Amino acid sequence: MDEPFNGLDVLAREELVQGLLEAAGQHEWTVFLSSHDIEEVERLADWLGYLHEGNLCFSEPVASL
């Protein structure tokens, strides 16, 4: 998802977050999220990766960063 929270009001943002977290937990899915909103990423992510020109440069748990 590219910038999924852009332009959403607070209620819609929280509903989207809850829906994503519930679906990922129930189905053991990975949610790929691309965002410039670092606060949102820090709040949601447990792993971060960096893509450059289509190549994965690193992927690590947030705690190790």
C-alpha positions in Angstrom: 0.0 0.0 0.0 1.4 3.4 -1.0 0.6 6.2 1.4 -2.6 4.5 2.6 -3.3 7.1 5.3 -2.9 10.2 3.1 -6.1 12.3 3.2 -8.0 10.2 5.7 -9.6 11.7 8.7 -8.8 10.4 12.2 -11.7 8.0 12.4 -11.1 6.5 8.9 -7.4 6.2 9.6 -8.0 4.2 12.8 -10.5 2.0 11.1 -8.1 1.2 8.4 -5.3 0.5 10.9 -7.5 -1.8 12.9 -8.7 -3.6 9.8 -5.1 -4.2 8.5 -3.9 -5.4 11.9 -6.8 -7.8 12.4 -6.5 -9.2 8.8 -2.8 -9.6 9.1 -3.1 -11.4 12.5 -5.9 -13.7 11.4 -4.4 -14.8 8.1 -0.7 -14.5 8.9 -0.4 -11.9 6.1 2.4 -9.5 5.6 1.2 -6.0 4.9 3.6 -4.0 2.7 3.3 -0.3 3.5 5.1 2.5 1.8 4.9 5.9 3.5 6.8 9.1 4.2 4.9 9.4 7.5 7.6 8.1 9.8 5.4 8.4 12.9 2.7 6.2 11.4 5.3 3.6 10.3 6.9 3.6 13.7 3.5 3.0 15.3 2.5 0.1 13.0 5.6 -1.7 11.8 7.5 -4.4 13.6 9.9 -4.9 10.6 11.3 -2.2 8.2 12.9 -2.7 4.8 14.5 -0.3 2.4 14.0 -0.7 -1.4 16.3 1.1 -3.8 15.7 0.7 -7.5 13.7 -2.5 -7.0 16.4 -4.1 -4.7 15.9 -4.8 -1.1 18.8 -3.1 0.7 17.9 -4.2 4.2 15.1 -5.7 6.2 15.3 -5.7 10.0 13.1 -5.6 13.1 12.3 -2.1 14.2 13.9 -2.8 17.6 17.3 -3.4 16.0 17.2 0.0 14.2 
